[in-house]
Amino acid sequence: MPTLIDFRRRIRSVKNTQKITRAMKLVSAAKLRRAQERVFNARPYAGQMLTVLRSLAQRTEAHAHPLLVKRPEKRILVLVLSGDKGLCGPFNTNVLRLAERFLAARTNGAQPQLIAIGKKSRDYFRRRQRELVAEHVNLFLRGVDYSNAKEVAAHVIDLYRTEQVDAVYLIYNEFKSVLAQRLITEKLLPIEGVLPTRTEGDLAVPEKEATGKEEAEETQVDYLYEQPPAELFGRLLPRHVEVQIFRALLESNAAEHAARMTAMDAATTNASEMIDRLTLHMNKVRQAQITRELIEIVSGAAAL
């Protein structure tokens, strides 16, 4: 049976752990505020750019730019966004499970190519001996910057332009609220002139339902373009890929901070409950020890 010293040592250990989890919760809460602001600022720009490009793609030939050319999806490229650290609940596990389901459904002859963004996804696919086209780790630890998205986008565009891949997909956690994240599978390339389908977990949802009816209505608005389509696409399409990847990075970053804050809050609460239980057991053991000593004293006095 544990002694009083064992209980005190255990309680002290749990209290030290509780201080760490409380501090991590406060740090994640502070980072979440900044990450949330960046996400809300990036969403309108990324959404409007996608709307304009879809409208332009409907009115031009597919061969106007290599990123608009549609090919049978025999070879696909999947970008899996995860965190660089753990202690954030099921955040990393959920996105990796979704990636596994997506890859299993898309394995038709050729193995899908992978780009791991985040240390957790890199380590996960390495353990399963999956070949990675590229890996980008510690992006979220250093802070998400547009240059990171530009570097990833340049590699993706090069693979698609040289016909090494026929389609590009993004799998990431989209920030919904502090308590919930939305798992998203989104088609990045080729850009289609109709509203594509985004997959939320196991449920396929049209893009207009995910981003609002206003966006669906704006795709029907006609525009006057002064420059020729080739010149417009040459400037806008690479920027569009960069912006969409940057938005996904911001979404994943904010969702990770929200998941970590929630997980550390639950850990702090569990630590408090454990301290209460250990204190109650310690008091019972101490009371039993005092009672036993009193009985020994009374028995000794009675024997004399």
C-alpha positions as CSV (number, residue, x, y, z in Angstrom):
1,M,0.0,0.0,0.0
2,P,1.4,3.5,-0.9
3,T,2.7,5.5,2.0
4,L,2.1,9.1,2.8
5,I,5.4,10.0,1.2
6,D,4.4,8.3,-2.0
7,F,1.1,10.2,-2.1
8,R,2.8,13.5,-1.5
9,R,5.3,12.8,-4.2
10,R,2.6,11.9,-6.6
11,I,0.5,15.0,-5.8
12,R,3.6,17.2,-6.2
13,S,4.3,15.6,-9.6
14,V,0.7,16.1,-10.8
15,K,0.8,19.8,-9.7
16,N,3.9,20.4,-11.6
17,T,2.4,18.8,-14.7
18,Q,-0.7,21.0,-14.2
19,K,1.4,24.1,-14.2
20,I,2.9,23.1,-17.6
21,T,-0.5,22.3,-19.2
22,R,-2.0,25.6,-17.9
23,A,0.9,27.5,-19.3
24,M,0.6,25.7,-22.7
25,K,-3.1,26.5,-22.8
26,L,-2.4,30.3,-22.2
27,V,0.4,30.3,-24.9
28,S,-1.9,28.6,-27.4
29,A,-4.7,31.0,-26.6
30,A,-2.5,34.0,-27.3
31,K,-1.2,32.4,-30.6
32,L,-4.7,31.5,-31.6
33,R,-5.9,35.1,-31.5
34,R,-3.3,36.2,-34.0
35,A,-3.7,33.1,-36.2
36,Q,-7.5,33.5,-36.2
37,E,-7.1,37.1,-37.4
38,R,-4.8,36.1,-40.3
39,V,-7.3,33.3,-41.4
40,F,-10.2,35.7,-41.4
41,N,-8.2,38.3,-43.4
42,A,-7.0,35.7,-46.0
43,R,-10.3,34.0,-46.7
44,P,-12.0,36.8,-48.6
45,Y,-9.0,37.4,-50.9
46,A,-8.5,33.7,-51.6
47,G,-12.2,33.2,-52.2
48,Q,-12.6,36.2,-54.6
49,M,-9.5,35.2,-56.6
50,L,-10.9,31.7,-57.0
51,T,-14.2,33.2,-58.2
52,V,-12.6,35.4,-60.8
53,L,-10.4,32.6,-62.1
54,R,-13.3,30.2,-62.4
55,S,-15.3,32.9,-64.3
56,L,-12.3,33.4,-66.6
57,A,-11.8,29.7,-67.1
58,Q,-15.4,29.3,-68.3
59,R,-14.8,31.8,-71.1
60,T,-11.5,30.6,-72.4
61,E,-10.0,27.5,-74.0
62,A,-8.4,24.9,-71.7
63,H,-5.1,25.1,-73.6
64,A,-4.7,28.8,-72.8
65,H,-2.5,27.9,-69.9
66,P,-0.9,24.6,-68.7
67,L,-2.5,24.8,-65.3
68,L,-6.0,24.7,-66.9
69,V,-5.3,21.5,-69.0
70,K,-7.4,18.6,-67.7
71,R,-6.0,15.1,-68.0
72,P,-7.2,11.7,-66.8
73,E,-6.2,11.5,-63.2
74,K,-3.8,8.6,-63.4
75,R,-1.1,10.3,-61.3
76,I,-2.2,12.5,-58.5
77,L,-0.2,14.6,-56.0
78,V,-1.5,15.0,-52.5
79,L,-0.4,17.7,-50.0
80,V,-1.0,16.6,-46.4
81,L,-0.9,19.4,-43.8
82,S,-0.3,18.4,-40.2
83,G,1.4,19.9,-37.2
84,D,5.0,20.0,-36.2
85,K,4.3,19.1,-32.6
86,G,1.9,16.9,-30.6
87,L,-0.2,17.5,-27.5
88,C,-3.1,18.8,-29.6
89,G,-5.6,16.1,-29.1
90,P,-6.8,14.2,-32.3
91,F,-5.7,17.1,-34.6
92,N,-2.9,15.2,-36.3
93,T,-4.5,11.8,-36.1
94,N,-7.7,12.9,-37.8
95,V,-6.0,14.5,-40.8
96,L,-3.6,11.5,-41.3
97,R,-6.5,9.0,-41.2
98,L,-8.4,11.1,-43.8
99,A,-5.2,11.1,-45.9
100,E,-5.0,7.3,-45.6
101,R,-8.6,6.8,-46.7
102,F,-8.2,9.2,-49.6
103,L,-5.0,7.5,-50.8
104,A,-6.5,4.0,-50.5
105,A,-9.5,5.1,-52.6
106,R,-7.3,6.8,-55.2
107,T,-4.7,4.0,-55.7
108,N,-5.5,2.8,-59.2
109,G,-2.4,1.3,-60.7
110,A,0.0,4.2,-59.9
111,Q,0.9,5.1,-56.3
112,P,-0.2,8.7,-55.4
113,Q,2.7,11.1,-54.9
114,L,2.9,12.8,-51.5
115,I,4.2,16.1,-50.2
116,A,4.3,16.2,-46.4
117,I,3.9,19.6,-44.7
118,G,4.5,19.3,-41.0
119,K,6.8,17.0,-39.0
120,K,3.9,14.7,-37.9
121,S,2.9,13.8,-41.5
122,R,6.5,13.4,-42.6
123,D,7.2,10.9,-39.7
124,Y,3.9,9.1,-40.3
125,F,4.5,8.4,-44.0
126,R,8.2,7.6,-43.4
127,R,7.2,4.9,-40.8
128,R,4.9,3.4,-43.4
129,Q,7.7,3.5,-46.0
130,R,5.8,5.8,-48.4
131,E,8.0,7.7,-50.8
132,L,7.7,11.5,-50.4
133,V,8.2,13.9,-53.3
134,A,9.1,16.7,-50.9
135,E,8.8,17.5,-47.2
136,H,8.4,20.8,-45.4
137,V,8.9,20.7,-41.7
138,N,9.0,23.4,-38.9
139,L,7.0,25.8,-41.0
140,F,4.5,26.3,-38.2
141,L,7.2,26.5,-35.5
142,R,8.9,29.4,-37.3
143,G,5.6,31.1,-38.1
144,V,3.6,30.7,-41.4
145,D,4.9,33.1,-44.0
146,Y,3.9,33.7,-47.6
147,S,7.4,32.7,-48.7
148,N,6.7,29.2,-47.4
149,A,3.6,28.9,-49.6
150,K,5.5,30.3,-52.6
151,E,8.2,27.7,-52.2
152,V,5.6,24.8,-52.1
153,A,3.6,26.3,-54.9
154,A,6.6,26.5,-57.2
155,H,7.3,22.8,-56.8
156,V,3.6,21.9,-57.3
157,I,3.3,24.0,-60.4
158,D,6.5,22.6,-61.9
159,L,5.2,19.0,-61.4
160,Y,1.9,19.8,-63.0
161,R,3.3,21.9,-65.8
162,T,5.7,19.1,-66.8
163,E,2.9,16.5,-66.7
164,Q,4.4,14.5,-63.9
165,V,1.1,14.7,-62.1
166,D,-2.5,15.0,-63.5
167,A,-4.2,16.5,-60.4
168,V,-3.2,18.1,-57.1
169,Y,-5.2,17.8,-53.9
170,L,-4.9,19.5,-50.5
171,I,-5.8,17.6,-47.2
172,Y,-5.9,19.8,-44.1
173,N,-7.8,20.9,-41.0
174,E,-9.9,24.0,-41.6
175,F,-10.5,26.3,-38.7
176,K,-14.2,26.3,-37.8
177,S,-14.2,27.3,-34.1
178,V,-12.2,27.0,-31.0
179,L,-13.8,23.6,-30.2
180,A,-14.1,22.2,-33.7
181,Q,-12.1,21.8,-36.9
182,R,-13.3,20.7,-40.3
183,L,-11.4,18.1,-42.2
184,I,-11.1,19.2,-45.9
185,T,-10.0,17.5,-49.1
186,E,-9.7,20.2,-51.7
187,K,-8.8,20.0,-55.4
188,L,-6.1,22.5,-56.1
189,L,-5.2,21.8,-59.8
190,P,-6.5,21.9,-62.4
191,I,-8.7,24.9,-62.0
192,E,-12.2,24.2,-63.2
193,G,-14.7,26.5,-64.6
194,V,-17.5,25.0,-62.5
195,L,-17.8,24.8,-58.7
196,P,-15.7,21.8,-57.5
197,T,-16.5,19.5,-54.7
198,R,-14.8,19.8,-51.3
199,T,-14.8,16.8,-49.1
200,E,-15.4,17.4,-45.4
201,G,-14.4,14.2,-43.7
202,D,-16.4,11.5,-45.4
203,L,-19.1,13.9,-46.7
204,A,-18.8,15.4,-50.2
205,V,-20.2,19.0,-50.1
206,P,-20.4,21.4,-53.1
207,E,-18.2,24.4,-52.9
208,K,-21.1,26.9,-52.8
209,E,-22.5,25.2,-49.7
210,A,-19.1,25.5,-48.0
211,T,-18.4,29.1,-48.9
212,G,-21.9,30.6,-49.2
213,K,-24.4,31.2,-52.0
214,E,-22.9,34.7,-52.7
215,E,-19.8,33.1,-54.2
216,A,-21.9,30.8,-56.4
217,E,-23.9,33.8,-57.7
218,E,-20.7,35.8,-58.4
219,T,-19.4,33.1,-60.8
220,Q,-22.2,34.1,-63.2
221,V,-21.0,37.7,-63.3
222,D,-19.3,38.6,-66.6
223,Y,-16.0,40.7,-66.6
224,L,-14.2,42.7,-69.2
225,Y,-10.6,41.7,-69.6
226,E,-8.2,44.1,-71.3
227,Q,-5.2,41.8,-71.4
228,P,-5.2,38.6,-73.5
229,P,-6.1,35.4,-71.6
230,A,-2.5,34.0,-71.8
231,E,-1.1,37.1,-70.1
232,L,-3.8,37.1,-67.4
233,F,-3.3,33.4,-66.7
234,G,0.4,33.7,-66.7
235,R,0.2,36.2,-63.8
236,L,-2.9,35.0,-62.0
237,L,-2.7,31.2,-61.9
238,P,0.7,30.9,-60.1
239,R,-0.5,33.5,-57.7
240,H,-3.7,31.7,-57.2
241,V,-1.9,28.4,-56.3
242,E,0.3,30.3,-53.8
243,V,-2.7,32.0,-52.2
244,Q,-4.7,28.8,-51.8
245,I,-1.7,27.0,-50.3
246,F,-1.0,30.0,-48.0
247,R,-4.7,30.0,-46.9
248,A,-4.5,26.2,-46.1
249,L,-1.4,26.8,-44.1
250,L,-3.1,29.5,-42.1
251,E,-6.2,27.4,-41.6
252,S,-4.2,24.4,-40.4
253,N,-2.1,26.7,-38.1
254,A,-5.1,28.2,-36.4
255,A,-6.9,24.8,-36.1
256,E,-3.8,23.4,-34.4
257,H,-3.6,26.2,-31.8
258,A,-7.3,25.8,-31.1
259,A,-7.0,22.0,-30.8
260,R,-3.9,22.4,-28.5
261,M,-5.7,25.0,-26.3
262,T,-8.7,22.6,-25.9
263,A,-6.5,19.6,-25.2
264,M,-4.5,21.5,-22.6
265,D,-7.6,22.9,-20.9
266,A,-8.9,19.3,-20.6
267,A,-5.6,18.1,-19.3
268,T,-5.5,20.9,-16.6
269,T,-9.1,19.9,-15.5
270,N,-8.1,16.3,-15.3
271,A,-5.0,17.1,-13.3
272,S,-7.2,19.0,-10.8
273,E,-9.5,16.0,-10.5
274,M,-6.6,13.7,-10.0
275,I,-5.1,15.9,-7.3
276,D,-8.5,15.9,-5.5
277,R,-8.6,12.1,-5.6
278,L,-5.0,11.6,-4.5
279,T,-5.6,14.1,-1.6
280,L,-8.6,12.2,-0.5
281,H,-6.7,8.8,-0.6
282,M,-3.8,10.4,1.3
283,N,-6.1,11.7,4.0
284,K,-7.7,8.3,4.4
285,V,-4.2,6.6,4.7
286,R,-3.1,9.2,7.2
287,Q,-6.3,8.8,9.2
288,A,-5.9,5.0,9.2
289,Q,-2.2,5.4,10.3
290,I,-3.3,7.7,13.2
291,T,-6.1,5.3,14.2
292,R,-3.6,2.4,14.2
293,E,-1.1,4.3,16.4
294,L,-3.9,5.2,18.9
295,I,-5.0,1.6,19.1
296,E,-1.4,0.5,19.7
297,I,-1.1,3.1,22.5
298,V,-4.4,2.1,24.1
299,S,-3.6,-1.6,23.8
300,G,-0.2,-1.1,25.4
301,A,-1.6,0.9,28.3
302,A,-4.3,-1.7,28.9
303,A,-1.6,-4.5,28.9
304,L,0.3,-2.6,31.6
